[in-house]
Structures are given as C-alpha cells and as structure tokens.
C-alpha cells in the first residue's frame, strides 16, 4: 500500500526540483526526505527517481505516479470537506493568505462579515506574496488565499490548486501634478476620488525618460511594470523599489518618479499625484487546494470575500 505522506513528498519533489527545497518547504531534513522517497520506491516496486551525483529527477513511472498523487490528494481534501460539512457549521481556525492591498481594502469587511455570520470561526490572516501562495497552500500552511496577476503577466496554473475570480481592477499611471489631481474627463477613478480637469493625459510611453518606482524584483507587480514599459518601446530607469502602494504614491508626490498602481492601491492618493487610467488590469482570484472548496470554513471565507468586493470591481458573470 502506498503511503499518502510519501506521495505528497514525491509531488513536492516534482514541483520544487530538489530534495533540499522539499525539505525546507515541509520542515524536514534532506536525509529524511531522501529516506522516505526510498521507502516509497520500495512500496511502488519500480524506480521512481534517477540519481546522478547530487541531482535527482523523476523517472517516467515517477511522473505518472505524481499524476495519481494529485488525484489522491484532491479526493482526500474532498473527504475532509464532506466530513466538516457534516458537523455543525464553520468553526475553528482558518488560515487566510492575502497581499497588502487586499488586506487593507477587502479583508476587514470580510472578517466583520464572518464574525457576524460564523462566530465560531477563527480566521487567522497572514500577508503572503502571491508568488508564495502555491507552496503555502500545498504545505498546509494556508487554507485559502488571494492571488493576483496582470494582463501582461498571466499566472500559470498551480498544480494541486484551484482558483476562482474575485475582482478586476483598473491600473493607473501615477505622476506628479503641479496642483490638484488632474483627472481626464470620462475616465474611471478609484472609489472616493473626484473628477477634475487637468493638462494633457500622461502616457506610459511619454514617461520613457522619467525615473520609475517599481515593486521588488521577482514580484508580479515589478514584472508588470517592466513589461508595460517594454510594450511601450523602452526600458524603465528604475530609481526606487517599494512594495507598499501608499509609499509609492507618496514618493510620486515628492517628485521621485512615476509608477503603475492598481485601483485598490490608489483609492486615497496625495493631492500632488495625478492618476491616469491605462489599458491594463489586475485580476485577483481566490485560491484553495484542489478538493477543499466545499469545506464549510473555506466556502464561508470565499463568500465573505466576494461580498466585500465593490460592485464596480466584480468580474463579469
């Protein structure tokens, strides 16, 4: 009989590529991971790994077993969800991963809703970069999380996870303004902003010579800005790397550069910042482990997050 815990290790090896990475992610020692995978090979009765020096790759049989492992793990999640549904309502800890703008704009209302509707549920919120969500969900460190991508930076499917759309935001080019926010007539603005006349609209291509403010390298926000500039025909000259959009807007107001910011991150800009809508969108999704969507606590959290999204940002049916 194949052991589910060892199947999980094999699946993680297929995703992460090295035994050391698997050990670090799952809080094992590399030798323990290696020993467990050797036991799994004996259980399977065929070679699952090819070892060349320190490198380990999966054999065809190993890759085929990973496909079965994905199905087995999803069915186990479904079984846990069904058992939880047989109990009395959502209760206990629920680990929720969010990125900063969602944490500020959506999560407080969602938590208030959960406290009213499901007082026995204990949400535990943690800020997580969307790039790390897949690993955290598969490792069982999170139960539900928010991820995002951009038109220029689509997010590839994550093995073992399922997602559903939550909201779609417009993107804005933030530039310094000499007076009140110059808002081009007829453009959509973040909630709470007022429309005022101003000088000619800035464009991404028109900011080719300006210093840019981006998020940290390796994040989707950083990649989105770089690719948007490349699409406009230039390579951005990056001056500052800042992940918090409120700080980004403060730097723009101080004349330190220009930036691309999403709608939820631009709801309360300084007076000295002009926001111009650009033809880019950020897409936010709810992510859970495959098979876990029917868990009462996970479903309750998803419902509360959807209810917290302003109507203007909800994806088209």
C-alpha positions in Angstrom: 0.0 0.0 0.0 1.4 3.4 -1.0 1.7 5.9 1.9 -0.1 9.2 1.2 2.6 11.2 3.1 5.3 9.8 0.9 3.2 10.5 -2.2 3.0 14.2 -1.1 6.8 14.3 -0.9 7.1 12.9 -4.4 4.6 15.5 -5.6 6.6 18.3 -3.9 9.8 17.0 -5.5 8.2 17.1 -8.9 7.2 20.8 -8.2 10.4 22.0 -6.5 13.1 20.1 -8.3 15.4 19.3 -5.4 15.3 17.3 -2.2 16.7 20.2 -0.3 13.9 22.5 -1.5 11.3 19.9 -0.4 12.9 19.6 3.0 13.0 23.3 3.5 9.4 23.8 2.5 8.0 20.9 4.6 10.3 21.3 7.6 12.1 18.0 7.1 15.8 17.3 6.9 17.1 16.4 3.4 18.1 13.0 4.7 14.6 12.3 6.0 13.0 13.3 2.7 15.5 11.0 0.8 14.8 8.1 3.1 11.0 8.5 2.8 11.3 8.6 -1.0 13.4 5.5 -1.0 10.7 3.7 1.1 8.1 4.9 -1.5 10.2 3.3 -4.3 10.3 0.0 -2.4 6.5 0.2 -2.0 6.0 1.0 -5.7 8.3 -1.8 -6.8 9.8 0.3 -9.6 12.4 3.1 -9.8 10.8 6.5 -9.3 13.9 8.6 -9.2 17.1 8.8 -11.2 20.1 9.9 -9.2 23.1 11.4 -10.9 25.6 12.8 -8.3 23.5 15.3 -6.3 20.8 15.7 -8.9 17.5 13.8 -8.7 15.0 13.6 -11.5 11.8 11.6 -11.8 11.5 8.6 -14.0 8.5 8.2 -16.3 7.0 5.9 -13.7 7.6 8.6 -11.0 6.0 11.3 -13.1 3.0 9.0 -13.7 2.7 8.4 -10.0 2.7 12.1 -9.3 -0.4 12.4 -11.5 -2.1 9.8 -9.4 -0.9 11.5 -6.2 -2.6 14.8 -7.3 -5.9 12.9 -7.8 -5.5 11.1 -4.4 -4.7 14.3 -2.5 -7.7 16.1 -4.1 -10.0 13.3 -3.1 -8.7 13.4 0.5 -9.4 17.2 0.6 -12.9 16.4 -0.7 -13.4 13.8 2.0 -12.2 16.2 4.7 -14.6 18.9 3.4 -17.5 16.4 3.4 -16.8 15.4 7.0 -16.5 19.0 8.0 -19.9 19.8 6.4 -21.5 17.0 8.4 -20.5 18.9 11.6 -22.3 22.0 12.9 -21.3 24.9 10.8 -17.9 26.6 10.1 -15.7 26.6 13.2 -12.1 26.6 14.4 -9.0 28.2 12.9 -9.0 29.2 9.2 -5.6 30.4 7.8 -6.0 33.1 5.2 -3.2 34.4 3.0 -3.6 37.9 1.5 -1.5 40.5 -0.3 -1.3 44.1 1.2 -3.8 46.0 -0.9 -6.4 43.3 -0.4 -5.6 43.1 3.3 -6.4 46.8 3.6 -9.3 47.2 1.1 -11.2 43.9 1.3 -10.2 41.8 4.4 -11.6 44.0 7.2 -15.1 43.9 5.8 -14.8 40.2 5.1 -13.7 39.5 8.7 -16.6 41.5 10.1 -19.0 39.5 8.0 -17.5 36.2 9.1 -17.7 37.3 12.8 -21.4 38.1 12.4 -22.4 35.0 10.4 -20.0 32.4 11.8 -18.8 33.4 15.3 -17.3 30.0 15.9 -14.9 30.5 13.0 -11.4 31.9 13.8 -9.8 33.5 10.8 -6.0 33.9 11.0 -4.8 36.4 8.4 -1.2 36.4 7.1 0.3 38.6 4.4 1.8 36.4 1.7 3.2 37.4 -1.7 1.1 35.8 -4.4 4.2 34.0 -5.7 4.5 32.1 -2.5 0.8 31.1 -2.1 1.0 27.9 -4.0 3.7 26.4 -1.8 2.0 27.6 1.4 -1.4 26.1 0.4 0.1 22.8 -0.6 2.2 22.6 2.6 -1.0 23.1 4.6 0.2 26.5 6.0 -2.8 28.2 4.5 -6.4 27.1 3.9 -7.5 29.9 1.5 -5.5 32.7 -0.1 -5.8 35.6 -2.6 -3.5 35.7 -5.6 -3.3 38.2 -8.5 -1.9 38.6 -11.9 -1.9 41.2 -14.7 -2.8 41.4 -18.3 1.0 41.4 -19.2 1.9 38.9 -16.5 -0.6 35.9 -16.5 -0.2 33.5 -13.7 0.4 29.9 -14.8 -1.9 27.2 -13.3 -0.5 25.9 -9.9 -0.6 22.1 -9.6 -2.8 21.0 -6.8 -4.7 24.3 -6.5 -8.0 25.7 -7.9 -8.9 29.3 -8.3 -12.0 31.4 -8.9 -12.2 35.1 -10.0 -12.8 37.6 -7.2 -12.3 41.1 -8.7 -10.8 43.0 -11.6 -9.1 46.4 -11.1 -8.1 49.1 -13.5 -4.5 50.2 -13.5 -3.3 53.8 -13.2 -0.2 55.7 -14.2 0.8 57.8 -11.2 2.6 61.0 -12.0 3.4 64.2 -10.1 0.9 67.0 -10.5 1.5 70.7 -10.0 -1.9 71.2 -8.5 -5.0 69.1 -7.6 -5.2 65.6 -9.1 -5.6 66.1 -12.8 -8.2 63.6 -13.9 -9.1 63.2 -17.5 -12.8 63.6 -18.1 -14.7 60.3 -18.6 -12.1 58.0 -17.0 -13.0 55.7 -14.2 -11.5 56.6 -10.8 -10.8 54.8 -7.6 -13.6 55.0 -5.1 -13.7 58.3 -3.3 -11.9 60.3 -6.0 -13.4 63.3 -7.7 -13.0 64.1 -11.4 -11.2 67.4 -12.2 -9.9 68.9 -15.4 -6.2 68.9 -16.0 -3.4 69.1 -18.5 -3.0 66.5 -21.3 -3.0 63.0 -20.1 0.4 61.4 -19.3 1.1 58.1 -21.1 3.5 55.2 -20.3 5.5 55.9 -23.5 5.6 59.6 -22.5 7.4 58.7 -19.3 10.2 56.9 -21.0 12.8 59.4 -19.7 11.3 59.6 -16.2 12.6 57.6 -13.2 10.3 54.8 -12.3 9.2 53.3 -9.0 8.5 49.6 -9.0 7.9 46.8 -6.6 10.6 44.4 -5.6 12.2 42.3 -8.3 10.7 38.8 -8.5 7.2 40.0 -7.8 4.4 40.2 -10.4 4.0 43.9 -9.8 7.6 44.5 -10.7 7.3 42.3 -13.8 4.1 44.0 -14.8 5.7 47.5 -14.8 8.8 46.3 -16.7 6.8 44.5 -19.4 4.4 47.5 -19.7 7.4 49.8 -20.4 8.8 47.3 -22.8 5.5 47.2 -24.7 5.6 51.0 -24.9 9.0 50.8 -26.5 11.6 51.5 -23.7 13.3 50.0 -20.7 12.4 51.8 -17.5 15.1 53.5 -15.5 14.2 52.3 -12.0 15.0 54.6 -9.1 13.1 53.1 -6.2 11.8 49.6 -5.4 8.9 49.8 -3.0 6.1 47.2 -2.4 3.6 49.4 -0.5 1.5 51.4 -2.8 0.8 54.2 -0.3 4.5 54.7 0.0 4.8 54.6 -3.8 2.2 57.4 -4.2 4.0 59.4 -1.5 7.2 59.1 -3.5 5.5 60.1 -6.7 4.0 63.2 -4.9 7.6 64.1 -3.8 8.7 64.1 -7.5 10.7 60.9 -7.1 9.4 59.2 -10.2 6.3 57.7 -11.8 4.6 54.3 -11.2 1.8 52.0 -12.2 -0.7 51.3 -9.3 -3.8 49.2 -9.1 -7.2 50.7 -8.3 -7.4 49.3 -4.8 -3.9 50.8 -4.1 -4.9 54.2 -5.5 -8.1 54.9 -3.6 -6.7 57.8 -1.5 -3.7 59.4 -3.4 -1.9 62.6 -2.2 -3.1 65.8 -3.7 0.1 66.2 -5.7 -0.4 62.9 -7.6 -2.2 62.7 -10.9 -3.7 59.3 -11.8 -4.3 58.4 -15.4 -6.0 55.2 -16.4 -4.0 52.8 -18.6 -5.3 49.8 -20.6 -4.1 47.2 -18.1 -6.0 45.3 -15.4 -5.1 43.4 -12.3 -7.1 40.2 -11.7 -7.5 38.9 -8.2 -8.6 35.2 -7.5 -9.4 33.1 -4.5 -7.1 30.1 -4.3 -7.6 26.8 -2.4 -6.2 23.3 -2.5 -8.0 21.1 -5.1 -11.0 19.5 -3.4 -11.1 21.9 -0.5 -13.6 24.4 -2.0 -16.5 22.6 -0.4 -15.1 22.8 3.2 -17.6 24.9 5.2 -15.0 27.2 6.6 -13.3 27.8 3.2 -16.7 28.3 1.5 -17.7 30.8 4.2 -14.4 32.8 3.7 -14.9 32.8 0.0 -18.4 34.1 0.3 -17.3 36.9 2.7 -14.5 37.9 0.4 -16.9 38.1 -2.6 -19.3 40.2 -0.6 -16.5 42.6 0.4 -15.7 43.5 -3.3 -17.3 46.7 -4.6 -19.8 46.1 -7.3 -17.8 48.0 -9.9 -14.8 45.6 -9.4 -16.7 42.3 -9.6 -15.8 40.2 -12.6 -18.4 39.8 -15.4 -20.6 36.8 -15.0 
